[in-house]
Amino acid sequence: MSGDQPRNTAAMQASPRCGARTHSGTACLAPAVHGKTRCRMHGSAARSGAPRGNQNARKHGLFTQDRIAERRAMRALLGETRKLLQELG
């Protein structure tokens, strides 16, 4: 862009701003998407958000009582094995 041409940024600066807060607590300075209150990075993108059916909340069973007891038993068995190997060696 040439240095002689004035920039017309009045409309861009007058546009409504995103209403989200950043991690530091300040307001997001990005312009809101037309007809919405948030910018494209804070929720106005098409098809944004969690998947339908809440696939992110599926349980994996790693912390069930059976699995916890199984891991404790394995640790105890490994501890006994280490003691036995130290006694033999």
PAGUKE-279754 format. One record per residue: residue number from 1; residue in one letter; x, y, z of N, C-alpha, C in turn. Coordinates in pm, 1 decimal. Layout:
PAGUKE-279754
[NUM A [X Y Z] [X Y Z] [X Y Z]]
...
//
This chain:
PAGUKE-279754
[1 M [83.1 -116.9 0.0] [0.0 0.0 0.0] [87.7 123.3 0.0]]
[2 S [49.3 218.7 -69.9] [126.6 341.7 -80.4] [109.5 426.2 45.2]]
[3 G [212.7 498.1 82.1] [207.2 584.3 199.9] [123.2 708.4 177.4]]
[4 D [88.8 737.3 51.9] [10.6 856.3 21.1] [-138.9 837.3 46.0]]
[5 Q [-184.7 712.8 44.1] [-327.7 685.3 55.3] [-370.2 677.9 203.3]]
[6 P [-471.1 754.4 241.8] [-520.9 742.2 380.0] [-602.9 614.0 395.2]]
[7 R [-590.2 551.1 508.2] [-666.5 428.5 532.3] [-803.3 464.6 587.4]]
[8 N [-903.7 394.9 538.9] [-1040.3 416.0 585.2] [-1074.4 300.5 680.3]]
[9 T [-1043.2 316.6 806.8] [-1067.2 210.5 904.6] [-1177.5 246.8 1003.3]]
[10 A [-1250.8 352.1 976.6] [-1354.0 397.4 1069.7] [-1462.0 291.6 1088.7]]
[11 A [-1507.7 229.9 981.0] [-1613.3 128.4 992.4] [-1562.4 6.7 1068.9]]
[12 M [-1438.7 -31.9 1044.6] [-1382.0 -147.6 1112.5] [-1367.0 -119.9 1262.3]]
[13 Q [-1325.2 -1.1 1298.6] [-1307.7 32.1 1439.5] [-1440.1 53.0 1511.9]]
[14 A [-1544.5 89.1 1437.5] [-1674.6 113.4 1498.5] [-1757.6 -13.4 1512.6]]
[15 S [-1711.3 -124.5 1457.3] [-1789.3 -248.4 1462.4] [-1796.3 -300.1 1605.5]]
[16 P [-1903.3 -371.4 1640.8] [-1915.6 -424.1 1776.5] [-1806.2 -526.8 1806.5]]
[17 R [-1762.3 -527.8 1930.0] [-1653.2 -616.5 1971.4] [-1706.6 -743.3 2036.0]]
[18 C [-1624.4 -843.9 2037.7] [-1656.8 -971.7 2100.0] [-1676.7 -951.1 2249.7]]
[19 G [-1772.1 -1019.5 2308.4] [-1800.9 -1004.9 2450.4] [-1726.3 -1103.6 2538.2]]
[20 A [-1637.1 -1184.4 2481.2] [-1565.5 -1286.3 2558.6] [-1452.3 -1224.9 2638.8]]
[21 R [-1407.2 -1298.5 2738.6] [-1293.7 -1258.2 2820.3] [-1175.1 -1347.5 2787.7]]
[22 T [-1056.4 -1290.3 2787.3] [-935.5 -1367.0 2760.6] [-885.7 -1430.5 2890.0]]
[23 H [-781.4 -1513.0 2881.2] [-725.8 -1577.8 2999.7] [-673.5 -1475.3 3100.0]]
[24 S [-627.5 -1362.2 3051.7] [-575.0 -1259.5 3142.2] [-686.0 -1175.3 3204.2]]
[25 G [-810.2 -1195.2 3163.4] [-922.5 -1123.3 3221.5] [-964.8 -1000.4 3144.7]]
[26 T [-891.2 -965.0 3040.7] [-929.2 -848.9 2960.9] [-1030.5 -889.5 2855.0]]
[27 A [-1097.2 -791.8 2798.2] [-1196.5 -819.7 2695.5] [-1128.5 -854.5 2563.6]]
[28 C [-1191.3 -943.7 2488.3] [-1140.1 -977.6 2355.0] [-1162.6 -857.0 2264.5]]
[29 L [-1062.1 -818.7 2189.1] [-1071.4 -699.5 2104.3] [-1108.9 -730.4 1959.8]]
[30 A [-1131.7 -857.8 1928.1] [-1167.6 -895.6 1791.4] [-1311.0 -851.8 1761.5]]
[31 P [-1339.7 -818.7 1636.0] [-1477.0 -780.4 1601.9] [-1570.1 -900.4 1605.5]]
[32 A [-1693.1 -878.2 1651.5] [-1792.2 -984.6 1657.8] [-1838.0 -1020.4 1517.2]]
[33 V [-1876.4 -1145.4 1499.1] [-1930.5 -1190.9 1370.6] [-2064.6 -1120.9 1349.4]]
[34 H [-2096.1 -1087.1 1227.4] [-2218.3 -1014.7 1193.8] [-2340.8 -1088.1 1249.2]]
[35 G [-2418.0 -1019.2 1331.9] [-2539.3 -1075.4 1388.3] [-2517.4 -1156.0 1515.6]]
[36 K [-2395.6 -1164.0 1564.9] [-2366.8 -1241.4 1685.3] [-2290.0 -1155.1 1784.8]]
[37 T [-2272.7 -1207.4 1906.8] [-2204.3 -1129.6 2009.8] [-2060.9 -1176.4 2032.9]]
[38 R [-2017.8 -1280.4 1960.6] [-1883.2 -1334.0 1977.6] [-1808.6 -1331.0 1844.2]]
[39 C [-1674.6 -1329.9 1855.9] [-1592.5 -1330.9 1735.3] [-1580.7 -1473.5 1681.4]]
[40 R [-1512.6 -1490.7 1571.8] [-1499.5 -1622.6 1509.7] [-1417.4 -1718.0 1595.1]]
[41 M [-1334.8 -1664.3 1683.5] [-1250.5 -1749.8 1767.4] [-1319.2 -1790.0 1897.7]]
[42 H [-1426.7 -1720.9 1934.0] [-1492.4 -1747.8 2060.9] [-1634.0 -1800.1 2044.9]]
[43 G [-1662.7 -1872.4 1940.3] [-1790.1 -1941.5 1934.0] [-1883.2 -1908.3 1821.6]]
[44 S [-1844.6 -1828.6 1727.2] [-1936.6 -1798.3 1618.5] [-1902.9 -1872.4 1490.6]]
[45 A [-1803.9 -1959.1 1494.5] [-1770.5 -2035.8 1374.9] [-1878.4 -2140.5 1350.1]]
[46 A [-1905.5 -2167.1 1225.4] [-2005.1 -2267.7 1191.3] [-1958.7 -2404.5 1239.4]]
[47 R [-2052.0 -2481.6 1292.3] [-2027.4 -2617.5 1340.1] [-1920.1 -2623.5 1449.3]]
[48 S [-1913.4 -2519.9 1532.6] [-1816.0 -2521.1 1641.2] [-1881.2 -2576.3 1767.4]]
[49 G [-1800.6 -2615.1 1862.2] [-1849.5 -2667.3 1988.5] [-1832.5 -2817.6 1998.5]]
[50 A [-1884.4 -2873.6 2103.9] [-1871.4 -3017.0 2129.4] [-1956.8 -3096.3 2031.1]]
[51 P [-1917.0 -3218.9 2000.9] [-1996.6 -3299.7 1908.4] [-2130.1 -3338.1 1970.1]]
[52 R [-2226.8 -3368.4 1885.6] [-2358.2 -3409.8 1933.9] [-2346.2 -3542.2 2006.8]]
[53 G [-2428.2 -3557.5 2108.1] [-2423.8 -3680.9 2184.8] [-2316.6 -3679.4 2291.9]]
[54 N [-2245.5 -3569.7 2306.8] [-2142.9 -3551.0 2408.4] [-2042.8 -3666.7 2409.7]]
[55 Q [-1979.9 -3690.3 2298.2] [-1880.8 -3796.6 2286.8] [-1760.0 -3771.8 2375.9]]
[56 N [-1738.1 -3647.3 2415.7] [-1623.3 -3615.0 2499.2] [-1638.4 -3665.2 2641.9]]
[57 A [-1758.0 -3701.5 2683.4] [-1781.9 -3740.9 2821.5] [-1789.6 -3892.1 2838.2]]
[58 R [-1748.6 -3968.8 2739.9] [-1753.7 -4114.6 2753.0] [-1660.0 -4161.3 2862.6]]
[59 K [-1700.6 -4263.2 2933.5] [-1619.6 -4317.6 3041.8] [-1528.0 -4425.3 2985.3]]
[60 H [-1408.2 -4434.3 3038.3] [-1311.6 -4531.3 2987.7] [-1285.7 -4643.2 3085.4]]
[61 G [-1331.5 -4634.2 3209.3] [-1317.5 -4742.0 3305.7] [-1182.2 -4750.6 3373.5]]
[62 L [-1095.0 -4653.3 3353.3] [-961.7 -4659.1 3411.9] [-965.4 -4645.3 3563.4]]
[63 F [-1065.5 -4576.6 3616.6] [-1069.7 -4550.5 3759.3] [-1183.9 -4623.2 3829.6]]
[64 T [-1232.3 -4732.9 3773.8] [-1334.2 -4812.0 3842.1] [-1269.2 -4885.3 3957.6]]
[65 Q [-1349.4 -4926.8 4053.6] [-1297.9 -4993.7 4172.8] [-1222.1 -5121.6 4137.5]]
[66 D [-1272.0 -5195.5 4038.6] [-1203.8 -5318.9 3998.2] [-1064.8 -5290.4 3943.5]]
[67 R [-1053.8 -5188.3 3860.1] [-923.8 -5156.4 3800.9] [-826.1 -5104.5 3906.1]]
[68 I [-875.2 -5027.0 4002.1] [-789.5 -4976.4 4109.4] [-737.6 -5092.6 4192.8]]
[69 A [-825.7 -5186.0 4227.4] [-784.6 -5302.6 4306.1] [-684.9 -5388.5 4227.8]]
[70 E [-705.9 -5400.1 4097.6] [-614.5 -5478.2 4013.4] [-475.1 -5415.2 4010.6]]
[71 R [-469.1 -5282.6 3998.0] [-338.7 -5215.4 3997.5] [-268.7 -5227.0 4132.4]]
[72 R [-343.3 -5219.0 4241.5] [-283.4 -5236.1 4374.0] [-225.8 -5376.1 4390.5]]
[73 A [-298.9 -5475.7 4343.9] [-250.6 -5614.0 4353.5] [-123.5 -5632.8 4270.6]]
[74 M [-119.3 -5571.6 4152.2] [0.1 -5582.7 4067.7] [120.2 -5515.6 4133.5]]
[75 R [98.4 -5399.7 4195.6] [208.3 -5331.2 4264.6] [259.9 -5414.0 4382.0]]
[76 A [167.4 -5475.6 4456.1] [209.1 -5560.3 4568.9] [289.1 -5680.5 4518.4]]
[77 L [244.7 -5742.2 4410.7] [314.9 -5856.7 4353.1] [453.9 -5816.0 4304.4]]
[78 L [464.5 -5701.1 4241.0] [595.0 -5653.1 4194.6] [687.6 -5622.4 4311.7]]
[79 G [632.1 -5566.5 4419.5] [712.6 -5539.1 4538.1] [767.3 -5667.0 4600.2]]
[80 E [681.6 -5770.0 4607.9] [726.6 -5899.0 4660.8] [833.4 -5960.5 4571.2]]
[81 T [817.0 -5946.9 4440.6] [914.3 -6001.4 4345.7] [1048.6 -5931.6 4360.7]]
[82 R [1047.4 -5800.9 4379.1] [1172.7 -5726.9 4398.4] [1244.8 -5770.6 4526.2]]
[83 K [1167.0 -5788.9 4634.3] [1225.4 -5834.8 4760.4] [1291.7 -5973.0 4743.4]]
[84 L [1221.5 -6061.6 4674.4] [1272.2 -6196.8 4651.9] [1400.4 -6192.8 4569.0]]
[85 L [1403.5 -6107.8 4466.4] [1523.7 -6097.4 4382.3] [1640.5 -6037.5 4459.8]]
[86 Q [1614.2 -5943.1 4551.2] [1721.1 -5886.7 4632.5] [1776.4 -5990.2 4730.5]]
[87 E [1688.8 -6073.7 4784.5] [1733.8 -6178.4 4876.7] [1819.9 -6283.0 4805.2]]
[88 L [1782.5 -6314.8 4679.9] [1855.9 -6415.5 4602.6] [1987.8 -6359.5 4549.3]]
[89 G [1993.1 -6232.7 4522.4] [2108.5 -6173.5 4456.5] [2200.6 -6112.9 4550.0]]
//
